[in-house]
Amino acid sequence: MPLYETVVIARSEITQAQADAVADAVIAQLEAEGGAVKKREYWGLRSLAYRIKKNRKGHYILLGLDAPSPVVLEMERQLTLNEDVLRFMTIRIEEISEEPSVILSRKSDDRERGFRGPKPAGRFETGRKRGYDEREEFRARDEFRTDREEFGIEEEI
């Protein structure tokens, strides 16, 4: 049987359990008609690129399907009738990978934030901004004055 991936976006007003119930209904219908779900991932409540039916966020669910084409068409028809589903997209793929999707692996990288790069210029080691009098020109001028006083050099006018 051909392999498909479907991403379903559910409304943000529903809970995660209700979004899982939408996916469970899709899975039950597929399995009843001879298909199988090889992969299922809940990506979480994410921001949409643009507003869809007055929603700014949506619950994203990825399904890896192994089903004949008429079963997938019926699944898509059922998704269009469901009021909790904002959008869905189904594509045919060569194989379903068992590893987590890029979205889930990137989310785990964001949580493990370590070194964020060098500190921006104009800040102390503590991160506090430098004041006007603490600029490098003023420090160089003050060091030059202390050197002149130390060696007994008088100012020339």
C-alpha positions as CSV (number, residue, x, y, z in Angstrom):
1,M,0.0,0.0,0.0
2,P,1.2,3.6,-0.6
3,L,2.5,5.6,2.3
4,Y,1.3,9.1,3.3
5,E,2.0,11.8,5.8
6,T,-0.9,14.0,7.0
7,V,-0.6,17.1,9.1
8,V,-3.8,18.2,10.8
9,I,-4.2,21.6,12.4
10,A,-7.0,21.8,15.0
11,R,-8.6,24.9,16.5
12,S,-6.8,26.5,19.5
13,E,-9.9,26.7,21.6
14,I,-10.1,22.9,22.1
15,T,-7.9,21.1,24.6
16,Q,-5.1,18.8,23.8
17,A,-7.3,15.9,24.8
18,Q,-9.9,17.0,22.3
19,A,-7.2,17.4,19.6
20,D,-6.1,13.8,20.4
21,A,-9.7,12.7,20.1
22,V,-9.8,14.2,16.5
23,A,-6.7,12.1,15.7
24,D,-8.2,9.0,17.3
25,A,-11.3,9.3,15.2
26,V,-9.2,9.6,12.0
27,I,-7.1,6.6,13.1
28,A,-10.2,4.5,14.0
29,Q,-11.8,5.2,10.6
30,L,-8.6,4.3,8.7
31,E,-8.1,1.1,10.6
32,A,-11.8,0.1,10.0
33,E,-11.3,0.5,6.3
34,G,-8.0,-1.4,6.0
35,G,-5.4,1.2,6.6
36,A,-2.8,1.5,9.3
37,V,-1.1,4.4,11.2
38,K,2.6,3.9,11.4
39,K,3.5,7.2,13.1
40,R,1.7,9.7,15.3
41,E,3.2,12.9,16.8
42,Y,1.6,15.8,18.6
43,W,3.6,18.9,17.9
44,G,1.7,21.1,20.4
45,L,-0.1,24.4,20.2
46,R,1.8,26.5,17.7
47,S,1.4,29.9,16.1
48,L,0.0,30.0,12.6
49,A,1.7,31.9,9.9
50,Y,-1.5,33.8,9.2
51,R,-5.0,33.9,10.7
52,I,-7.3,31.0,9.7
53,K,-11.0,31.3,10.6
54,K,-10.1,34.0,13.2
55,N,-7.5,31.7,14.9
56,R,-3.9,32.7,15.5
57,K,-2.8,29.3,16.9
58,G,-3.6,25.7,16.3
59,H,-2.9,22.2,17.6
60,Y,-0.6,20.4,15.1
61,I,-0.7,16.6,14.7
62,L,1.4,14.5,12.3
63,L,0.2,11.1,11.1
64,G,2.2,8.6,9.1
65,L,-0.3,6.5,7.2
66,D,-0.2,3.2,5.3
67,A,-3.5,3.0,3.5
68,P,-5.0,2.7,0.0
69,S,-5.9,5.9,-1.9
70,P,-9.7,5.6,-1.5
71,V,-9.3,5.3,2.3
72,V,-7.2,8.4,2.4
73,L,-9.7,10.3,0.3
74,E,-12.5,9.3,2.7
75,M,-10.3,10.4,5.6
76,E,-9.8,13.8,4.0
77,R,-13.5,14.1,3.4
78,Q,-14.2,13.4,7.1
79,L,-11.6,16.0,8.1
80,T,-13.2,18.7,6.0
81,L,-16.6,18.0,7.7
82,N,-15.0,18.3,11.2
83,E,-15.5,21.8,12.7
84,D,-12.5,21.5,14.9
85,V,-10.1,21.0,12.0
86,L,-8.8,24.3,10.5
87,R,-6.5,22.8,7.8
88,F,-4.9,19.5,6.9
89,M,-2.4,18.4,4.2
90,T,-1.7,15.0,3.0
91,I,1.3,14.1,0.8
92,R,2.6,10.8,-0.6
93,I,6.0,9.7,0.6
94,E,8.4,6.9,-0.1
95,E,9.0,5.7,3.4
96,I,7.9,6.6,7.0
97,S,10.9,7.4,9.2
98,E,10.8,6.0,12.7
99,E,12.9,8.9,14.2
100,P,11.2,12.0,15.5
101,S,10.3,14.7,13.0
102,V,12.3,17.8,12.5
103,I,9.8,19.9,14.4
104,L,10.1,17.7,17.6
105,S,13.9,17.5,17.4
106,R,14.1,21.3,17.0
107,K,11.9,21.9,20.0
108,S,14.2,19.8,22.2
109,D,17.2,21.8,21.0
110,D,15.4,25.0,22.1
111,R,14.9,23.7,25.6
112,E,18.6,22.9,26.0
113,R,20.0,26.3,25.6
114,G,23.6,26.7,26.7
115,F,26.2,29.1,25.3
116,R,24.4,31.9,23.5
117,G,27.5,33.4,21.9
118,P,29.7,36.3,22.8
119,K,28.4,39.2,24.8
120,P,27.5,42.3,22.8
121,A,30.0,45.2,22.7
122,G,29.5,47.9,25.2
123,R,28.6,45.7,28.1
124,F,30.5,44.6,31.2
125,E,31.0,40.9,32.1
126,T,27.9,41.1,34.3
127,G,25.8,42.2,31.4
128,R,25.2,45.7,32.8
129,K,25.4,48.5,30.2
130,R,28.3,50.9,30.4
131,G,27.5,54.5,31.2
132,Y,28.6,57.6,29.3
133,D,31.7,58.1,31.5
134,E,32.8,54.5,31.2
135,R,33.5,54.6,27.5
136,E,36.9,53.5,26.3
137,E,37.9,57.0,25.2
138,F,37.4,58.4,28.7
139,R,39.2,55.5,30.3
140,A,42.2,56.0,27.9
141,R,42.2,59.7,28.7
142,D,42.1,59.1,32.5
143,E,44.9,56.5,32.3
144,F,47.0,59.0,30.3
145,R,46.4,61.7,32.9
146,T,47.5,59.4,35.7
147,D,50.6,58.4,33.8
148,R,51.5,62.1,33.3
149,E,51.0,62.8,37.0
150,E,53.0,59.8,38.1
151,F,56.1,60.8,36.1
152,G,55.8,64.5,36.9
153,I,55.1,65.7,33.4
154,E,53.4,69.1,33.3
155,E,50.9,70.1,30.7
156,E,52.0,72.3,27.9
157,I,49.8,75.2,26.9
